[in-house]
Amino acid sequence: GNTSVVTVAIMGIVSSFTVSMVDRLGRKTLLAAGSTVMLISVSCLAYGFWGWDDDSDEKLSKTNKQIVLWSMFVFISGYQIGFGPITWTVLSEIYPTEIRGTAMALSVEVNFFSKFMTQFLFPVVQDTLGWGTTFVVFASIIAAGLIFILVKVPETKGMSLEEIQMQLKGVSEKRNTTRGLSEFHYQNMDSLERDVKKPLASVILKQRRTHPPKDVPPVV
């Protein structure tokens, strides 16, 4: 009973903080911060459950119980900082107008399907790997998500939808331009190599035809 009350209170307080700071700190910053908090909390959960099996008669120590409990609270806080509210904000901003409705619907379906699969497969993975190793797997997935956020997710703070689309198209055009310059460079190098490989005699003959020797007397 008390745990549920604390959980709801944490969700309300942290969500209010996130909403008030989203335009100051930025979407990408909050996503990265929330993922970092989640990564730390799940790592602590793995530590708290490490070496423990629910089929054994041995119970978790009092210290490990406290680690597990507070790690759950911290995880909820991290989720409410980043993935909870900010994900939908970013998705609604980065999709082009012509596909935004379809893309958002697909995103919702993928999100809920992923949640279903996580809840469905968790007992299977836990029975196979054990509690501690299961949370190590979850921590690895969160770490991969954090890297993706830092490398790929654009910052949209203070930008209009048109400016966001221009920025995303600019990145795409820059990549296409770089690819085109590389192909142009390679084509020029190929033509240069073909010119260099021409027989030396043909080059000399061409020069003689263009510039005849000056000491040859004219034919009368």
C-alpha positions in Angstrom: 0.0 0.0 0.0 2.7 2.5 1.0 4.8 1.5 -2.0 2.0 2.3 -4.4 1.4 5.7 -2.8 5.1 6.6 -3.1 5.2 5.4 -6.7 2.3 7.6 -7.7 3.7 10.6 -5.8 7.1 10.1 -7.6 5.4 9.9 -11.0 3.5 13.1 -10.4 6.4 15.1 -9.0 8.9 14.1 -11.7 6.4 14.5 -14.5 5.7 18.0 -13.4 9.4 18.8 -13.3 9.8 17.3 -16.8 7.0 19.4 -18.3 8.3 22.6 -16.7 11.9 22.0 -17.9 11.4 20.5 -21.4 11.8 23.9 -23.2 14.8 24.9 -21.0 16.9 21.8 -21.0 15.8 20.4 -24.3 14.3 17.1 -25.4 17.6 15.3 -26.1 19.1 16.3 -22.8 16.1 15.0 -20.8 16.0 11.8 -22.8 19.7 11.2 -22.2 19.4 12.1 -18.5 16.4 9.8 -18.0 18.2 6.9 -19.8 21.2 7.4 -17.6 19.1 7.3 -14.4 17.3 4.1 -15.7 20.7 2.5 -16.6 22.0 3.1 -13.1 18.9 1.9 -11.4 18.6 -1.3 -13.5 22.3 -2.0 -12.8 21.6 -1.7 -9.1 18.7 -4.1 -9.5 21.0 -6.6 -11.1 23.4 -6.2 -8.2 20.6 -6.6 -5.6 19.3 -9.8 -7.2 22.7 -11.2 -8.2 23.2 -14.7 -7.0 19.6 -15.0 -5.6 17.1 -17.6 -6.8 13.5 -17.5 -5.9 13.3 -21.3 -5.8 15.8 -21.5 -3.0 15.0 -21.2 0.7 17.5 -18.4 1.1 15.8 -14.9 1.2 17.2 -11.6 0.1 19.1 -9.8 2.8 17.7 -6.6 4.3 20.3 -4.6 2.5 19.5 -6.1 -0.9 15.8 -5.6 -0.3 16.4 -1.9 0.3 18.6 -1.8 -2.9 15.8 -3.4 -4.9 13.1 -1.1 -3.5 15.0 2.2 -4.0 16.2 1.1 -7.4 12.6 0.6 -8.5 11.8 4.2 -7.3 14.8 5.6 -9.1 13.9 3.7 -12.3 10.4 5.2 -12.2 11.9 8.6 -11.8 14.2 8.1 -14.7 11.4 6.9 -16.9 9.2 9.9 -16.1 12.2 12.2 -16.9 12.8 10.9 -20.4 11.1 8.0 -22.1 7.7 8.6 -20.5 6.7 12.1 -21.7 9.6 13.2 -24.0 9.4 10.3 -26.5 6.0 11.4 -27.8 7.1 15.0 -28.0 10.1 14.2 -30.1 8.1 11.8 -32.4 5.4 14.4 -33.0 8.0 16.9 -34.1 10.4 15.0 -36.3 7.9 13.3 -38.6 7.0 15.2 -41.8 3.5 16.6 -42.0 2.4 14.4 -44.9 3.1 11.1 -42.9 2.8 12.3 -39.3 -0.6 10.7 -38.7 0.4 7.3 -40.1 3.9 7.4 -38.5 2.5 8.3 -35.1 -0.1 5.5 -35.3 2.7 3.0 -36.2 4.9 4.3 -33.4 2.1 3.7 -30.9 1.5 0.2 -32.2 5.2 -0.6 -32.0 5.5 0.8 -28.5 2.6 -1.2 -27.1 3.7 -4.3 -28.9 7.2 -4.0 -27.4 5.7 -3.5 -23.9 3.5 -6.7 -24.4 6.5 -8.7 -25.6 8.6 -7.5 -22.6 6.0 -8.5 -20.1 5.4 -11.8 -21.9 9.0 -12.8 -22.2 10.2 -11.5 -18.8 9.3 -14.7 -16.9 10.8 -16.9 -19.6 14.1 -15.0 -19.6 14.1 -14.8 -15.8 13.6 -18.6 -15.5 16.4 -19.2 -18.0 19.0 -16.7 -16.9 18.1 -15.8 -13.3 17.1 -12.5 -11.8 20.5 -10.8 -11.8 21.5 -11.7 -15.4 18.0 -10.7 -16.6 18.5 -7.2 -15.4 22.0 -7.1 -16.9 20.3 -7.8 -20.3 17.9 -4.9 -19.6 20.8 -2.6 -18.6 22.5 -3.5 -21.9 19.4 -2.6 -23.9 19.1 0.8 -22.1 22.8 1.5 -22.7 22.3 0.9 -26.4 19.3 3.2 -26.3 21.4 5.9 -24.6 24.1 5.7 -27.3 21.4 6.0 -30.0 20.0 9.1 -28.3 23.4 10.8 -28.1 24.4 9.9 -31.7 21.2 10.0 -33.7 18.4 11.9 -32.0 18.2 15.6 -33.0 17.7 18.4 -30.5 14.4 20.3 -31.3 14.4 22.7 -28.5 13.1 26.2 -29.5 12.6 25.1 -33.2 9.4 25.3 -35.2 8.2 22.2 -37.2 9.4 23.8 -40.4 12.9 24.5 -39.0 13.1 20.9 -37.7 12.3 19.5 -41.2 14.8 21.9 -42.8 17.5 20.7 -40.3 16.7 17.0 -41.0 16.6 17.6 -44.8 19.9 19.5 -44.5 21.6 16.5 -42.9 20.2 14.2 -45.7 21.3 16.6 -48.4 24.7 17.0 -46.9 25.2 13.2 -46.9 24.0 13.0 -50.6 26.4 15.9 -51.5 29.3 14.1 -49.8 28.5 10.9 -51.6 28.3 12.7 -55.0 31.6 14.4 -54.5 33.2 11.1 -53.6 31.8 9.5 -56.8 33.1 12.5 -58.9 36.5 12.2 -57.3 36.7 8.5 -58.1 35.6 9.0 -61.7 38.2 11.7 -62.2 40.9 9.4 -60.8 39.8 6.6 -63.1 40.1 8.9 -66.2 43.5 10.1 -65.0 44.7 6.6 -64.6 43.5 5.7 -68.1 45.3 8.8 -69.6 48.5 7.9 -67.7 48.4 4.3 -69.1 48.3 5.4 -72.8 51.3 4.2 -74.8 54.2 6.6 -74.7 54.7 6.4 -78.5 51.2 7.7 -79.3 51.9 10.7 -77.1 55.2 11.5 -78.8 53.6 11.1 -82.3 50.9 13.6 -81.3 53.5 16.1 -80.2 55.5 15.8 -83.5 52.3 16.4 -85.6 51.5 19.4 -83.6 55.0 20.9 -83.4 57.3 19.8 -86.3 61.0 20.1 -85.9 62.4 23.6 -86.9 65.7 22.4 -88.5 64.0 20.3 -91.2 64.3 22.2 -94.6 61.0 22.8 -96.4 60.2 20.6 -99.3 60.3 22.5 -102.7 
